[in-house]
């Protein structure tokens, strides 16, 4: 799913989204709950919020592999949009420019 609204500077915004979510993907598989959130400030005092979650039936190495594979699909679908999410069989990704989680 993706937000229907595009950002004004997709290249710069996509870099921010990529930076935040790539870091969260790498962090998620290292914590026991396989779940992590984060936020990043943007130029206009807006914040970017992100979440990565994998099911706990996966081993940590499997969670890393699955989340990386799903991340490739996620990027193709939602980049350039103000928000988006992919709910997969084993891992979920989400980012928004409004708070949807308590970080």
C-alpha positions as CSV (number, residue, x, y, z in Angstrom):
1,X,0.0,0.0,0.0
2,X,1.2,3.5,-0.7
3,X,0.2,7.0,0.0
4,X,-1.4,8.6,-3.0
5,X,0.6,11.8,-2.6
6,X,4.0,12.2,-4.2
7,X,6.8,14.2,-2.6
8,X,8.1,17.4,-4.3
9,X,11.7,16.1,-4.5
10,X,11.5,12.4,-4.9
11,X,15.3,11.8,-5.3
12,X,16.2,13.5,-2.0
13,X,13.2,12.1,-0.2
14,X,13.9,8.5,-1.4
15,X,17.4,8.8,-0.1
16,X,16.1,9.7,3.3
17,X,13.6,6.8,3.3
18,X,16.3,4.4,2.0
19,X,18.6,5.5,4.8
20,X,16.1,5.1,7.6
21,X,14.6,1.8,6.5
22,X,17.9,0.2,5.5
23,X,19.2,0.9,8.9
24,X,16.0,-0.5,10.5
25,X,16.2,-3.6,8.4
26,X,19.8,-4.2,9.6
27,X,18.8,-3.5,13.2
28,X,15.6,-5.6,13.2
29,X,17.2,-9.0,12.8
30,X,19.7,-8.2,15.7
31,X,17.0,-7.7,18.4
32,X,15.1,-10.7,20.0
33,X,11.7,-9.3,19.0
34,X,12.7,-8.8,15.3
35,X,11.0,-5.4,15.5
36,X,12.4,-1.9,15.4
37,X,11.2,1.6,14.8
38,X,13.0,4.9,14.1
39,X,12.6,8.4,13.0
40,X,14.6,10.9,11.0
41,X,14.3,14.7,10.7
42,X,13.7,16.2,7.3
43,X,14.7,19.6,6.0
44,X,11.4,21.4,6.7
45,X,11.0,20.2,10.4
46,X,8.9,17.3,9.2
47,X,9.9,13.9,10.5
48,X,10.0,10.6,8.7
49,X,8.9,7.6,10.8
50,X,9.7,4.0,10.0
51,X,9.0,0.5,11.2
52,X,10.4,-2.9,10.3
53,X,8.9,-6.1,11.8
54,X,9.5,-9.8,11.1
55,X,7.6,-12.7,12.6
56,X,9.4,-14.4,15.5
57,X,9.2,-17.9,14.0
58,X,12.1,-16.9,11.7
59,X,15.6,-17.4,12.9
60,X,17.6,-14.2,12.9
61,X,19.6,-15.1,9.8
62,X,16.3,-16.0,8.0
63,X,14.8,-12.7,9.1
64,X,17.7,-10.8,7.7
65,X,17.4,-12.6,4.3
66,X,13.7,-12.3,4.1
67,X,13.7,-8.6,5.1
68,X,16.4,-7.8,2.6
69,X,14.5,-9.6,-0.2
70,X,11.2,-7.9,0.7
71,X,13.0,-4.5,1.0
72,X,13.9,-4.7,-2.7
73,X,10.2,-5.1,-3.6
74,X,9.1,-2.4,-1.2
75,X,11.4,0.2,-2.8
76,X,10.0,-0.5,-6.2
77,X,6.4,0.0,-5.0
78,X,6.4,3.0,-2.7
79,X,9.4,5.2,-3.4
80,X,8.6,8.8,-4.2
81,X,5.4,8.7,-2.1
82,X,4.8,10.4,1.3
83,X,4.2,7.0,2.9
84,X,3.9,3.4,2.3
85,X,3.8,-0.1,3.7
86,X,4.3,-3.7,2.6
87,X,2.7,-6.4,4.7
88,X,4.5,-9.6,3.8
89,X,4.1,-13.2,5.0
90,X,7.1,-12.8,7.3
91,X,8.1,-9.2,7.4
92,X,6.4,-5.8,7.4
93,X,7.8,-2.4,6.4
94,X,6.2,1.0,6.9
95,X,7.2,4.7,6.6
96,X,5.2,7.8,6.9
97,X,5.7,11.6,7.4
98,X,3.3,11.5,10.4
99,X,3.7,9.6,13.6
100,X,2.0,6.2,13.5
101,X,4.1,4.7,16.3
102,X,5.6,5.9,19.6
103,X,9.3,6.0,19.0
